Each structure stands twice: as structure tokens, then as C-alpha cells.
Amino acid sequence: MHIPTFDDVEVAHKRIGQWTHRSPVLANSHLNELTGANLLFKCENFQKAGAFKARGACNAVFGLDDEAASRGVTTHSSGNHASALAYAAARRGIRASVVMPTNASATKKAAVLTYGGQIIDCEPSASAREAAVAELVANTGAAFVHPYNDHRVIAGQATCAKELLEEVDGLDALIAPIGGGGLVSGSCLTRSVRSPKTKVYAAEPEKADDAYLSMKAGKIISHDAPDTVADGLKVPLKDLTWHFVSRYVEDILLVSEREIIDAMRLVWQRMKIVVEPSSAVAVAAVCKSKEVFAGKTVGVILTGGNVDLDALPWSSS
Amino acid sequence: MHIPTFDDVEVAHKRIGQWTHRSPVLANSHLNELTGANLLFKCENFQKAGAFKARGACNAVFGLDDEAASRGVTTHSSGNHASALAYAAARRGIRASVVMPTNASATKKAAVLTYGGQIIDCEPSASAREAAVAELVANTGAAFVHPYNDHRVIAGQATCAKELLEEVDGLDALIAPIGGGGLVSGSCLTRSVRSPKTKVYAAEPEKADDAYLSMKAGKIISHDAPDTVADGLKVPLKDLTWHFVSRYVEDILLVSEREIIDAMRLVWQRMKIVVEPSSAVAVAAVCKSKEVFAGKTVGVILTGGNVDLDALPWSSS
């Protein structure tokens, strides 16, 4: 297990600077009144390819030597990591082949194709996608870039909290949604070196509460096929992210599907920005757990803005 | 007719600074590729009360002497000027009474109430709303603040272009949607003093093309009851805005309802920000009239972000 260090984060930040945005940090008076906290939103919905995933993907892709890069890259992902990897590969001028489940959203598939990525369909199960990737690696020699259980990816995602901590002094807490845990792991890594007093919280859907249960149990627990509107948060922790999450996360806060949708709508209505349901999970947790955050300065990572505008969750609810 | 000067704009900018945002200017690589222009979006959708209208309303409200202010303010408006005036009045601690047509959007009515404004319903016709306002002024002595045909309002809206021109050098063109013409007039006023080489364009829905027809005819032409998805742009020019528009606007560009909706969706999808249909009219014009803007540096004012999330125009189309 290759555990990334903060040196890796600094290298990553230099490496990806040319290919990623330093995303803006926004505040909103209505949300501050609502929560009693001083909330600072790191807007990764404005990131290249529409999500923080561009950071880890660019770090992995631009860290390859020329010979490895020439064989292309591959991954399995139902969403933002897929398009981020396609984006990074296109910038480097190499091939990206992405294994996507047949039930992945049309918008996210379209994004992969926009960046010139190749999609390989597979059944929506862990075994099917792993088999598909293994076959692809065997045939092409492409470099596999796991969506989160990869030291290069975690070091890349860690640059998000690095930018936020560089811009904002005295952050009492930092909260991000947790799926596989790449962003939360990176945030823990940065915070340990740059701002040890900042507490890191993770927010998770009740209907995909595997990280919460893992923390309770002291070992990784994974759900078979969780179903939540926060489609980026269905995947379980793996050894590398478990390393960070189990040691450095202050607490994991759960929110219901209704709370996620309401928070997403609140952000659109009041902040006038487009965020996807997974982003709203962190906002929902801050709105729900007022006693944890009131009176505090809190960084909230809005992870992405890739939404199917024809299927908004409040239209069907 | 009291024609505002750039001195009035400078006074306005100081007066409203405490109550309005200096809104951000965003760029987007996809939209640049699409149009061949260097587009800089002045994001008034992030403005207080969700639209540039807060500028003019705050200038009018905070410019009143104490005695006049004590009798409150009033206006007629189907939308953003109404909530902007209620917002400004609330900040000053005075009463705002707004005459709104019975067919005004529920979201925009709710915004007025949120800021503590009082709504007086009227039939959706010019004569009905003018009668209702006249009665209110007679009864209460409230100061009437016209949505656009008012020198204080135009001077306030002019601060938007002032900020943009302070932030961006060498703007070849500036484009904004046109309804009553308050924002376009203010933009002309600022540009005449600060950047005479910058050409001002107005964008208008084909289905509410009264400003376009007025320019052709050389006199104000108004439609009886135009119907467009860009609900902020249904009102006609008046003498004060005609003064600026007839003299200083380079051209008025027309766009169809389909083009407006497509541009709105494009901004949401690619820029990840929530803009209302009226804002999208300017974007649609830039996308449509490529020959006018290609190779140029163009400021585009995104006027507002107040949208009914339950009735998005592409859901019904």
C-alpha cells in the first residue's frame, strides 16, 4: 500500500496547475443565517470537467512517463472520474478507455465522449467492471487509474483542501461528501500538515451509509448495491482511503434523500449555482447538524456540477 | 426629463457599495470555442436579490432624504425590480409596497414577501398598474421608483458596466438584454465616459421586439402584450431610456424563443450557474451573431438568476 504524503500533494499541485482551475470560494448570507455558521464554499462544480475529479485524474495522467502514457489509461467509473480521466488524457494526447455500467447517466456518458474517451459498457456490478478493466489492461497495456484507491489520485484530490486552506485562515472545520473516500482522504492529508486544528467531517447519504458503518465497526463494510440520488457516493471505502478515514475523520454525518434534494435546491435557488446531488450531501449535513457547526468557520466542498437537466430530482419527487 | 450623468453614476456607486455585491466576472472555454470570441460574463445573477436591479433600487432608496424615506417607496413590476426595491427598503428600514400583476411568477412574488415587501395585486395591464400605483402614492405619499425610466435607477444600473470596465481592459463590445432599457442606458452612459471605443449591443426576444422596431422607426414603438419566456423583457422603452438607446446603441440583435432556451440551458450545463431566461437572451445573441463578435473581447451581462425551479422552460418544450 503506497500512502501518499504531503510532499506528493505539493508535487501534484505543481503538476496539475496548468490543467485545472483554482476554483473560487463563495459565501452566501442566507445559508449563513440558516445555519448560524460562517460557511465558505469551495466550488469544484466550476472545476474542469465539472468536478474535483479532474485534480486526481490530471495528477495520475501527467505523472506517467512517456512510455507508459503511450499505452493510454483506463478506469471504471459511473461518472465524474470517467470524464475527468478522459479530459486529462485528451490534454496529454493519449487514449482513455472507460468501463461504465449500462445504467450510468446519459449526461455523464456524453461527457466522456465529448473529451474523446472510449466507453466500454458493462453490467452494473463490481465483478463485471473489474473483469472488463482487467481484460482491457491485458490487451492494451493501458495504465489503470482507480477512481479513489490510488495514491496519485488521493494526492491530486488533496490539492482542493490545500487551495482552500491557503485562501481561508482559521477554518474550524472542513466537510466533504464521502463515497469511496478519495476527496476526504486527500483533505485529511492536507489538513494534517497545513491546519491540524481543522476538524474534517464527512457527509454521507443514509441510503449508502457504508463509511458510517465502517467507522462504527472499525473495519471496511460495503453495501451490495446502494441506491441514492447522490450517484457519486455509491462506492465503498478501500484500504488506502480507509487508512485516512479511519484515523483522521472527526465524524460521519448522515442525511436522508429528502434532505439531499432540499439542500441541492436551496443551493440552486440561493447561491445561483448548479451543483449535483452528491455535492448537496455536505450542504444537507451542515443544515441538519447545526449544533456541530454553529458559530464556526466551516469549509464546504461543493464537489461537482454535472447534472442531467432533464431529470432533476425535485421534478419526480 | 432628468438625464443622469457619469457624476451621478459615481455617486451611486459609493452610495450602494455597502448594499450590493461587486459581482464576479467569469470566463468559459467552451463558450469561447463556440463563438470564437473572448467572452467575459458579468454575473449579476449573484447580485443581492438575484439581479442587477438591486443597484438601481438601492441608489433610489438610499438617495431619499429621511423625511421622504419615512413615507416608504412603491413601484409596479412583475419581477426583479419588485424584489430589489423590497430588498433595498428593508435595508433602509422603510416600507415597500409593490403593485404586481396577478400573473407574476410565484417565485418572484415570494421574493418580495421574503424581504418584507407588501404586494398589491392588479390586472396584468399597463393602465391597471398605473392606476394602482397612483392611488397608493395619493394615499401614503410613498416615493414612486419606476423600474427603469428614472434617472436614479439608470445611474444605479450604470455601476454594473463601471465595475466590468474597471476589471477588464480593452473591451471591444458590451452586450446586455433589453426590456425597458435601464441597464442598456446605464451601460451606454458609463461606456461614453470610461471606454468610448467599446460598442454597446442590446439583445431582444423576437417576440418582444419593440426596442428593435423603435430603432428602425426612429421613435418609441410599444407592443400591447408581448409574450416571451424572457419575462423581464416585456416592457417598452420610455423617454429617458429612449434617449440613451436611440443615440448610443450600436445594434439590437433579435433571438427566437428556442435560441433563448437553448442558451439558458447551455449556460447552466457548461458554466454551472443558474441564470434566468432574460439573461440568456444576450448569450443567445452572441452565439447567433458570430460574425459580429468573433475575434473580439466581449462583456456579456448575465442580468439575473431568479428562476422558478419547478417550471424550467425546457421541461415543457
Interface residues (C-beta under 8 A of the other chain):
Chain A: P24 N45 F46 G50 R265 W268 Q269 M271 K272 I273 V274 V275 G305 L309 D310 L312 W314 S315
Chain B: P24 N45 F46 G50 R265 W268 Q269 M271 K272 I273 V274 V275 G305 L309 D310 L312 W314 S315
